[in-house]
């Protein structure tokens, strides 16, 4: 039997990135997904909801998704293909924001099929290179955290270092559009959607 969970969205930073708190009930243990900025705001939500954060998971290594990781005393999990983004301001594109930033490398590097336990709820890793080499999606409990791979009505940019537009489209078709159509998609920017809506209406397909 699936344990109950909640998803709390917090929009942070100048690029309006979505940080998510994936909370497993009833223990209220949570994962902090993509804390790109405004650590104080994220921590306030954690306090207000009386949560017990276990880890940070980043869907990829761009600054608007990793910018606040150093302000939490939590292990950081990230796709193995982006491991060098954390110490490279060109790859993590912080240089484009006018401030070159580096971070400690992740505590755990994730690959295809890895499972992350969050208080009895689990998220499975799907590798989706394209937006970046180490981009991942997180699947579990009928939901998908898609990072900057798939948006409502759009797909991720591929004009940054190491981006690959053809590969991005291929990964979405082969790994995301084969999922149950009822799955709710929580993207890295913008509003939530579903696999069904994107398969039928996304103009990139």
Secondary structure, DSSP 4 states (H G I P E B T S, - for coil): -PPPEEEEEEEETTTTEEEEEEEETTTTEEEEE---S-HHHHHHHHHHTT-EEEEEEESS--HHHHTTGGGS-SEEEEEGGGGGGGG-TTTTTGGGGTS----PPPSEEE-TT-EEEETTEEEEEEE-TTSSTT-EEEEETTEEEEETTEETTEE----STT--HHHHHHHIIIIITTS-TT-EEEESBS--EEHHHHHHH-TT-
